[in-house]
Amino acid sequence: MSENQKFQLGTIGALSLSVVSSVSIVICNKALISTLGFTFATTLTSWHLLVTFCSLHVALWMKMFEHKPFDASAVMGFGILNGISIGLLNLSLGFNSVGFYQMTKLAIIPCTVLLETLFFRKKFSRNVQLSLLILLLGVGIATVTDLQLNVLGSVLSLLAILTTCVAQIMTNTIQKKFKVSSTQLLYQSCPYQAITLFVVGPFLDGLLTKLNVFAFNYTPQVLFFIVLSCLISVSVNFSTFLVIGKTSPVTYQVLGHLKTCLVLAFGYVLLRDPFSWRNILGILIAVVGMVLYSYCCSIENQQKPIESSAQLPQVKESETDPLISVENGSGILDDGGVVKAPVWNSNKDLRA
């Protein structure tokens, strides 16, 4: 098996792991938050990251991966930024309507494209841009309902978009620059993310829910779902870094919208959530956009070796990371969550 085939199989595995684990944790968290009333999503996320770090520490002790220290300031800044982005996403959901929050998530893709174009000189072909536009249109039709604007909510959403984009771009660039795997980066950044959210989590959750996380009635059923959520989060956090490292921040966002469509479908089938023709139409359009995105990127990847043989090495990097990647890329590996934001209404999705 060639290196290219191994890389492609690894990418497929990372994408599959990300989809399965993310959909699973959304269903688990919906039961925890909507049914059992545990609405402290930011604090829960800090527990997710703490369990992830402990799991990786055990894996390191078992010599399942090698510890590779690198720039401590870069790791600390990256970890704290990830934690801040999670907190801002939660605040954005708390101070905005569901529809405006969904628009915030949709804005992450164009913002990422803009930042990578301006600061990393990446090129996005018109076909890729068109496929992303179709994808965003479909997800918007399926998920965006009301659009109630307010100044504070808008500012929080803007900050959440910027910090999330920068954090995801850093996830990719740090792994390339320091030649570390997704596991190595996650292991070193997890403590900073966990500490950031552990400190601000109870305050944010209290602000948004008017409840005290430490005064909550932790029944055996609640504890069971908290433990289950934390265990699933290990896979979610690992697959997030893995997917971004193997593909790109934009591809990870495309995958995230695929998860949103799957969550809507599973919510209808398993939880009997309301489902309309608008949801169905939006999901179908989004799937068309995802297929086109993957196809366009695959075609561009196949053309890259031909172009590189006829050009000098100093060629600008282009966006060629499809959902099923066939790039000849380096062995760079790369979920905080997404961390998805907390659910205060039953139809709001979660991020682990």
C-alpha positions in Angstrom: 0.0 0.0 0.0 1.4 3.4 -1.0 1.9 6.3 1.4 -0.9 8.2 -0.4 -3.3 5.3 0.1 -2.3 5.0 3.8 -2.9 8.8 4.2 -6.3 8.6 2.6 -7.4 5.7 4.7 -6.2 7.5 7.8 -8.2 10.6 6.8 -11.3 8.5 6.2 -10.8 6.9 9.6 -10.4 10.3 11.3 -13.5 11.7 9.6 -15.6 8.7 10.5 -14.4 8.8 14.2 -15.2 12.5 14.4 -18.8 12.0 13.0 -19.7 9.0 15.1 -18.3 10.4 18.4 -19.7 13.9 17.9 -23.2 12.7 17.0 -23.0 10.3 20.0 -22.1 13.0 22.5 -24.8 15.4 21.2 -27.4 12.7 21.8 -25.9 12.0 25.3 -25.7 15.7 26.2 -29.3 16.3 25.0 -30.5 13.7 27.4 -28.3 15.2 30.2 -29.3 18.8 29.6 -32.8 18.7 28.2 -34.2 15.7 30.1 -32.2 15.8 33.4 -31.8 19.5 33.6 -28.0 19.7 33.9 -27.5 22.9 32.0 -23.9 23.7 33.0 -22.3 23.1 29.6 -19.1 25.2 30.1 -18.3 23.4 33.4 -19.1 20.1 31.7 -16.6 20.9 28.9 -13.9 21.5 31.5 -14.5 18.1 32.9 -14.4 16.7 29.3 -10.9 18.2 28.9 -9.7 17.0 32.3 -10.8 13.4 31.5 -9.2 13.7 28.1 -5.9 14.8 29.6 -6.0 11.9 32.2 -6.7 9.4 29.4 -3.8 10.7 27.3 -1.5 10.6 30.4 -2.4 6.9 30.9 -1.7 6.3 27.2 1.7 8.0 27.5 2.5 5.9 30.6 1.6 2.8 28.5 4.0 4.2 25.8 1.2 4.4 23.2 2.7 7.7 22.0 5.8 9.8 22.6 5.9 13.0 24.6 7.4 15.7 22.4 7.8 19.1 24.3 8.0 22.2 22.2 7.5 25.9 22.5 5.7 26.3 25.9 4.4 29.8 25.2 2.8 28.6 22.0 1.1 25.7 23.7 -0.1 27.9 26.6 -1.5 30.6 24.3 -3.1 28.0 22.1 -4.7 26.2 25.0 -6.0 29.4 26.6 -7.4 30.7 23.3 -9.2 27.4 22.8 -10.8 27.7 26.2 -11.8 31.3 25.6 -13.4 30.4 22.2 -15.5 27.7 23.9 -16.7 30.2 26.6 -17.5 32.8 24.0 -19.5 30.3 21.9 -21.5 29.4 25.0 -22.1 33.1 25.8 -23.1 33.7 22.2 -25.8 31.0 22.5 -26.9 32.3 25.9 -27.3 36.0 24.7 -28.7 35.3 21.2 -31.7 33.6 19.7 -31.2 30.1 18.3 -31.3 31.4 14.7 -28.7 34.0 15.3 -26.4 31.5 17.0 -26.7 29.2 14.0 -25.8 32.1 11.8 -22.7 32.6 14.0 -21.6 29.0 13.3 -22.2 29.4 9.6 -20.0 32.5 9.6 -17.0 30.5 10.8 -16.3 29.1 7.3 -16.2 32.4 5.4 -14.2 33.9 8.2 -11.7 31.1 8.1 -11.4 31.4 4.3 -10.8 35.1 4.7 -8.1 34.7 7.4 -6.2 32.0 5.5 -6.3 34.0 2.3 -5.0 37.2 4.0 -2.4 35.8 6.3 -1.4 32.4 4.8 -1.9 33.3 1.1 -4.1 30.2 0.5 -6.0 30.1 -2.7 -9.7 28.9 -2.8 -10.9 28.2 -6.4 -14.2 29.4 -7.5 -15.6 25.8 -7.6 -14.6 25.3 -3.9 -16.1 28.7 -3.0 -19.3 27.8 -4.9 -19.6 24.4 -3.1 -19.1 26.1 0.3 -21.8 28.6 -0.6 -24.2 25.8 -1.5 -23.4 24.0 1.8 -23.9 27.2 3.9 -27.2 27.8 2.1 -28.5 24.3 2.9 -27.5 24.4 6.5 -29.0 27.9 6.9 -32.3 26.7 5.4 -32.3 23.6 7.7 -31.3 25.3 11.0 -31.8 29.1 11.0 -35.2 30.2 12.2 -35.6 33.5 14.0 -33.0 36.2 13.8 -33.3 38.5 16.9 -30.4 40.9 17.1 -28.9 42.7 20.1 -25.7 44.6 20.6 -24.2 42.5 23.3 -25.1 39.2 21.6 -23.7 40.5 18.3 -20.3 41.5 19.9 -20.0 38.1 21.7 -20.8 36.3 18.4 -18.1 38.3 16.5 -15.5 37.5 19.2 -16.6 33.8 19.2 -16.2 33.6 15.4 -12.7 35.2 15.5 -11.3 33.2 18.4 -12.7 29.9 17.0 -11.3 30.6 13.5 -7.8 31.5 14.9 -7.8 28.5 17.3 -8.6 26.1 14.5 -6.1 27.6 12.2 -3.5 27.3 15.0 -4.3 23.7 15.5 -3.2 23.0 11.9 -0.2 25.3 11.7 1.3 24.4 15.1 1.3 20.7 14.1 3.0 21.6 10.8 5.5 24.1 12.3 6.7 21.9 15.2 6.1 18.5 13.5 3.9 17.2 16.4 1.0 14.8 16.1 -2.6 15.5 17.1 -2.1 13.4 20.2 1.0 15.3 21.3 -0.6 18.7 20.8 -3.8 17.7 22.5 -1.9 16.2 25.5 0.1 19.4 26.0 -2.7 21.9 25.4 -5.5 20.1 27.4 -4.4 21.3 30.8 -4.5 24.9 29.8 -7.9 24.5 28.2 -9.3 22.6 31.2 -8.0 25.2 33.7 -9.4 28.1 31.7 -12.9 26.6 31.5 -12.7 25.2 35.1 -12.1 28.7 36.4 -14.7 30.6 34.2 -17.2 27.7 33.7 -19.2 28.0 37.0 -19.4 31.8 36.6 -20.6 31.6 33.0 -23.0 28.8 33.7 -24.4 30.8 36.7 -24.7 33.9 34.5 -26.6 32.0 31.8 -28.7 29.6 33.8 -29.1 31.5 37.2 -28.2 28.2 38.9 -25.2 27.0 40.9 -23.4 24.0 39.5 -22.2 23.0 42.9 -25.7 23.0 44.4 -27.2 20.8 41.7 -28.8 17.5 42.8 -26.4 14.9 41.3 -28.6 11.8 41.1 -27.1 8.4 40.0 -28.7 8.9 36.6 -27.1 12.4 36.2 -23.7 11.0 37.2 -24.0 8.2 34.7 -24.7 10.5 31.8 -21.9 12.9 33.0 -19.4 10.0 33.1 -20.6 8.7 29.7 -20.3 12.2 28.2 -16.8 12.6 29.5 -15.7 9.2 28.1 -17.1 10.0 24.6 -15.5 13.5 24.8 -12.0 11.8 24.7 -12.8 10.5 21.2 -14.4 13.9 20.2 -11.4 16.0 21.3 -8.9 13.6 19.8 -10.7 13.3 16.4 -11.0 17.1 16.2 -7.3 17.6 16.3 -6.8 14.6 14.0 -9.2 15.9 11.4 -7.8 19.5 11.3 -4.2 18.2 11.1 -4.9 15.8 8.3 -7.2 18.1 6.3 -7.8 21.8 7.1 -9.8 24.1 9.4 -12.3 24.7 6.5 -12.8 21.0 5.9 -13.3 20.5 9.6 -16.1 23.1 9.5 -17.7 21.4 6.5 -17.6 18.2 8.5 -19.2 20.0 11.4 -22.2 21.0 9.3 -22.5 17.4 8.2 -22.8 16.5 11.9 -25.5 19.1 12.3 -27.6 17.6 9.5 -27.1 14.1 11.1 -28.1 15.4 14.5 -31.3 16.8 13.0 -32.0 13.5 11.4 -31.2 11.4 14.5 -33.2 13.8 16.6 -36.3 13.2 14.4 -35.8 9.4 14.3 -34.8 8.8 17.9 -36.1 11.7 19.9 -39.1 12.6 17.7 -38.0 16.2 17.4 -40.1 18.4 15.1 -39.1 18.0 11.5 -40.5 19.9 8.5 -40.0 20.1 4.7 -37.7 23.0 5.3 -35.3 20.8 7.4 -35.4 18.1 4.7 -34.7 20.6 1.8 -31.9 22.2 3.7 -30.2 18.9 4.5 -30.4 17.8 0.9 -28.9 21.1 -0.3 -26.2 20.9 2.3 -25.3 17.3 1.3 -25.0 18.5 -2.4 -22.6 21.2 -1.2 -20.5 18.7 0.8 -20.3 16.3 -2.2 -19.3 19.2 -4.5 -16.7 20.4 -2.0 -15.1 17.0 -1.7 -15.1 16.4 -5.5 -13.6 19.8 -6.3 -10.9 19.4 -3.7 -10.1 15.9 -4.9 -9.8 17.1 -8.5 -7.5 19.9 -7.4 -5.3 17.5 -5.5 -4.9 15.3 -8.5 -3.8 18.4 -10.5 -1.3 19.5 -7.9 1.5 17.1 -8.7 1.3 18.0 -12.4 1.4 21.7 -11.6 4.2 21.4 -9.1 6.4 19.6 -11.6 6.1 22.5 -14.0 6.6 25.3 -11.4 9.2 26.5 -8.9 8.9 25.2 -5.3 7.8 28.7 -4.1 4.2 28.2 -5.0 1.3 29.5 -3.0 -0.5 26.9 -1.0 -4.1 26.2 -2.1 -7.1 24.9 -0.3 -7.1 21.2 -1.4 -8.4 19.3 1.6 -11.5 17.4 0.7 -13.7 15.4 3.1 -12.0 12.3 1.6 -8.5 13.6 1.1 -6.1 12.3 -1.5 -3.4 14.8 -0.9 0.3 13.9 -1.0 0.7 15.8 2.2 3.1 15.5 5.0 2.4 13.2 7.9 0.8 16.0 9.9 -1.9 15.0 12.4 -4.3 17.2 14.1 -12.5 17.9 17.5 -12.2 21.7 22.1 -14.4 21.2 21.3 -16.7 22.2 20.0 -16.8 22.3 21.1 -20.4 22.7 20.5 -22.2 25.2 22.6 -24.6 24.3 25.4 -28.2 23.6 25.1 -30.8 25.7 27.0 -33.5 24.7 24.6 -34.1 21.2 23.4 -33.5 22.0 19.8 -30.1 23.7 20.3 -27.2 21.4 19.5 -24.2 20.8 21.7 -20.5 20.7 21.4 -18.4 18.3 23.4 
